[in-house]
Amino acid sequence: MKTFNPYPLRIDEELMDELKEMAEAHSRSVNKEIEFLIKEATKKFRLENSDEIKPKKKIPRSPWRR
């Protein structure tokens, strides 16, 4: 089942061409390449700002849930 993406991406044509080249070099789709780059940027941001960012709270699982 496809999920609806509420964040359509508008991107400059030259940048899209570069992303296509990067994706091809890494054997990924453009979508996965963008996802990878966003994840890497997020990790870097969290590492550089770890003192300022509160960690996400984990919600404990119900003991009755299998």
Backbone as a printed PyTorch tensor [residue, N CA C, xyz], in Angstrom:
tensor([[[  0.8360,  -1.1790,   0.0000],
         [  0.0000,   0.0000,   0.0000],
         [  0.8830,   1.2460,   0.0000]],

        [[  0.6230,   2.1670,  -0.8920],
         [  1.3900,   3.4080,  -0.9350],
         [  0.8990,   4.3480,   0.1510]],

        [[  1.8410,   5.0930,   0.7020],
         [  1.4730,   6.0990,   1.6910],
         [  1.4610,   7.4600,   1.0300]],

        [[  0.6050,   8.3250,   1.5080],
         [  0.5010,   9.6720,   0.9770],
         [  1.5790,  10.5340,   1.6130]],

        [[  2.3330,  11.2450,   0.7920],
         [  3.3780,  12.1310,   1.2920],
         [  2.8320,  13.5510,   1.3680]],

        [[  2.6360,  14.0860,   2.5770],
         [  2.0950,  15.4370,   2.6870],
         [  3.1400,  16.5250,   2.4310]],

        [[  4.3750,  16.1290,   2.0800],
         [  5.4460,  17.0840,   1.8540],
         [  6.0200,  16.9410,   0.4470]],

        [[  5.2830,  17.4010,  -0.5660],
         [  5.8450,  17.3060,  -1.9210],
         [  7.1110,  18.1560,  -2.0220]],

        [[  8.0700,  17.6490,  -2.7330],
         [  9.3670,  18.3090,  -2.8170],
         [  9.4850,  19.0880,  -4.1180]],

        [[  9.7090,  20.3670,  -3.9850],
         [ 10.0040,  21.2070,  -5.1460],
         [ 11.4960,  21.4850,  -5.0980]],

        [[ 12.1710,  21.1270,  -6.1730],
         [ 13.6230,  21.2160,  -6.1380],
         [ 14.1410,  21.7550,  -7.4730]],

        [[ 15.2030,  22.5200,  -7.3960],
         [ 15.8480,  23.0960,  -8.5720],
         [ 16.3000,  21.9780,  -9.5110]],

        [[ 16.1520,  22.1960, -10.7890],
         [ 16.4820,  21.1800, -11.7900],
         [ 17.9540,  20.7690, -11.7340]],

        [[ 18.8570,  21.7320, -11.5480],
         [ 20.2900,  21.4110, -11.4780],
         [ 20.6030,  20.5530, -10.2500]],

        [[ 19.9890,  20.8870,  -9.1300],
         [ 20.1970,  20.0930,  -7.9160],
         [ 19.6380,  18.6890,  -8.0920]],

        [[ 18.4900,  18.5690,  -8.7450],
         [ 17.9100,  17.2430,  -8.9970],
         [ 18.8320,  16.4130,  -9.8730]],

        [[ 19.4500,  17.0420, -10.8700],
         [ 20.4020,  16.3220, -11.7240],
         [ 21.5760,  15.7960, -10.8960]],

        [[ 22.0640,  16.6040,  -9.9730],
         [ 23.1610,  16.1670,  -9.1070],
         [ 22.7140,  15.0270,  -8.1990]],

        [[ 21.5080,  15.1370,  -7.6650],
         [ 20.9860,  14.0590,  -6.8180],
         [ 20.8530,  12.7560,  -7.5970]],

        [[ 20.4320,  12.8530,  -8.8490],
         [ 20.3210,  11.6610,  -9.6970],
         [ 21.6790,  11.0110,  -9.8940]],

        [[ 22.7120,  11.8250, -10.1270],
         [ 24.0710,  11.2940, -10.2820],
         [ 24.5360,  10.6140,  -8.9950]],

        [[ 24.3000,  11.2740,  -7.8600],
         [ 24.6970,  10.6960,  -6.5710],
         [ 23.9730,   9.3810,  -6.3220]],

        [[ 22.6680,   9.3800,  -6.5820],
         [ 21.8690,   8.1770,  -6.3550],
         [ 22.3690,   7.0200,  -7.2200]],

        [[ 22.6570,   7.3200,  -8.4670],
         [ 23.1560,   6.2860,  -9.3690],
         [ 24.5130,   5.7530,  -8.8920]],

        [[ 25.3800,   6.6380,  -8.4420],
         [ 26.7030,   6.2250,  -7.9530],
         [ 26.5950,   5.3380,  -6.7090]],

        [[ 25.5340,   5.5330,  -5.9290],
         [ 25.3390,   4.7520,  -4.7020],
         [ 24.3300,   3.6180,  -4.8780]],

        [[ 23.9110,   3.3840,  -6.1160],
         [ 22.9220,   2.3430,  -6.4430],
         [ 21.6430,   2.4970,  -5.6250]],

        [[ 21.1590,   3.7120,  -5.5470],
         [ 19.9220,   4.0030,  -4.8310],
         [ 18.9670,   4.7400,  -5.7720]],

        [[ 17.7030,   4.7480,  -5.3770],
         [ 16.7520,   5.6140,  -6.0780],
         [ 16.9990,   7.0370,  -5.5880]],

        [[ 16.4910,   8.0070,  -6.3180],
         [ 16.6440,   9.3940,  -5.8920],
         [ 15.9570,   9.5920,  -4.5480]],

        [[ 14.7950,   8.9810,  -4.3840],
         [ 14.0690,   9.0940,  -3.1220],
         [ 14.9110,   8.5750,  -1.9540]],

        [[ 15.5140,   7.4030,  -2.1150],
         [ 16.3380,   6.8320,  -1.0410],
         [ 17.5980,   7.6580,  -0.8060]],

        [[ 18.1350,   8.2340,  -1.8570],
         [ 19.3170,   9.0880,  -1.7030],
         [ 18.9640,  10.3230,  -0.8700]],

        [[ 17.8170,  10.9260,  -1.1660],
         [ 17.3710,  12.0890,  -0.3930],
         [ 17.1270,  11.6890,   1.0590]],

        [[ 16.4740,  10.5550,   1.2620],
         [ 16.2210,  10.0640,   2.6260],
         [ 17.5410,   9.8410,   3.3680]],

        [[ 18.5170,   9.2300,   2.6990],
         [ 19.8260,   8.9830,   3.3070],
         [ 20.4980,  10.2980,   3.7070]],

        [[ 20.4700,  11.2750,   2.7950],
         [ 21.1110,  12.5620,   3.0770],
         [ 20.4340,  13.2860,   4.2430]],

        [[ 19.1240,  13.2030,   4.3150],
         [ 18.4070,  13.8260,   5.4260],
         [ 18.7540,  13.1340,   6.7480]],

        [[ 18.8230,  11.8030,   6.7330],
         [ 19.1940,  11.0600,   7.9540],
         [ 20.6000,  11.4310,   8.4110]],

        [[ 21.5360,  11.5200,   7.4660],
         [ 22.9100,  11.8810,   7.8190],
         [ 22.9780,  13.2990,   8.3830]],

        [[ 22.2500,  14.2220,   7.7780],
         [ 22.2330,  15.6030,   8.2700],
         [ 21.6150,  15.6740,   9.6600]],

        [[ 20.5800,  14.8670,   9.9000],
         [ 19.9270,  14.8290,  11.2100],
         [ 20.8780,  14.2900,  12.2690]],

        [[ 21.5880,  13.2090,  11.9360],
         [ 22.5730,  12.6450,  12.8790],
         [ 23.6380,  13.6780,  13.2200]],

        [[ 24.1550,  14.3340,  12.1920],
         [ 25.2000,  15.3430,  12.3910],
         [ 24.6790,  16.4820,  13.2690]],

        [[ 23.4730,  16.9330,  12.9980],
         [ 22.8750,  18.0070,  13.7830],
         [ 22.7280,  17.5950,  15.2410]],

        [[ 22.2400,  16.3780,  15.4830],
         [ 22.0610,  15.8990,  16.8590],
         [ 23.4070,  15.8080,  17.5810]],

        [[ 24.4340,  15.3300,  16.8900],
         [ 25.7550,  15.2230,  17.5180],
         [ 26.3220,  16.5970,  17.8610]],

        [[ 26.1610,  17.5400,  16.9570],
         [ 26.7020,  18.8810,  17.1700],
         [ 25.9120,  19.6860,  18.1920]],

        [[ 24.6490,  19.3230,  18.4030],
         [ 23.7810,  20.0770,  19.2990],
         [ 23.2080,  19.2180,  20.4140]],

        [[ 23.9200,  18.1580,  20.7700],
         [ 23.3810,  17.1990,  21.7300],
         [ 23.0720,  17.8170,  23.0930]],

        [[ 23.7780,  18.8620,  23.4960],
         [ 23.5140,  19.4940,  24.7840],
         [ 22.2250,  20.3040,  24.7520]],

        [[ 21.8520,  20.7730,  23.5710],
         [ 20.6880,  21.6470,  23.4400],
         [ 19.4050,  20.8970,  23.1040]],

        [[ 19.5230,  19.6680,  22.6460],
         [ 18.3540,  18.9030,  22.2070],
         [ 18.0050,  17.8680,  23.2630]],

        [[ 16.7740,  17.8620,  23.6530],
         [ 16.3070,  16.8620,  24.6110],
         [ 16.0560,  15.5600,  23.8630]],

        [[ 16.4930,  14.4360,  24.4230],
         [ 16.2290,  13.1610,  23.7500],
         [ 14.7380,  12.8430,  23.7710]],

        [[ 14.3080,  12.0720,  22.7810],
         [ 12.9150,  11.6670,  22.7300],
         [ 12.6260,  10.7230,  23.8840]],

        [[ 11.4580,  10.8820,  24.4770],
         [ 11.0580,   9.9730,  25.5510],
         [ 10.5080,   8.7050,  24.9280]],

        [[ 10.9210,   7.5630,  25.4540],
         [ 10.3900,   6.3000,  24.9840],
         [  9.1550,   5.9640,  25.8100]],

        [[  8.1040,   5.6080,  25.1230],
         [  6.8810,   5.2300,  25.8050],
         [  6.9680,   3.7430,  26.1090]],

        [[  6.8420,   3.3780,  27.4050],
         [  6.9530,   1.9560,  27.7350],
         [  5.8140,   1.1560,  27.1200]],

        [[  6.1220,  -0.0500,  26.7120],
         [  5.1040,  -0.9300,  26.1430],
         [  4.2270,  -1.4710,  27.2450]],

        [[  3.0040,  -1.7170,  26.8970],
         [  2.0720,  -2.2990,  27.8480],
         [  2.5130,  -3.7200,  28.1580]],

        [[  2.4800,  -4.1350,  29.4380],
         [  2.8800,  -5.5010,  29.7770],
         [  1.9250,  -6.5420,  29.1920]],

        [[  0.7250,  -6.1170,  28.7790],
         [ -0.2540,  -7.0420,  28.2350],
         [ -0.1550,  -7.1830,  26.7340]],

        [[  0.6730,  -6.3620,  26.1260],
         [  0.8330,  -6.4200,  24.6670],
         [  1.7870,  -7.5310,  24.2910]],

        [[  1.4370,  -8.2760,  23.2860],
         [  2.3070,  -9.3840,  22.8560],
         [  3.3070,  -8.9290,  21.8630]]])
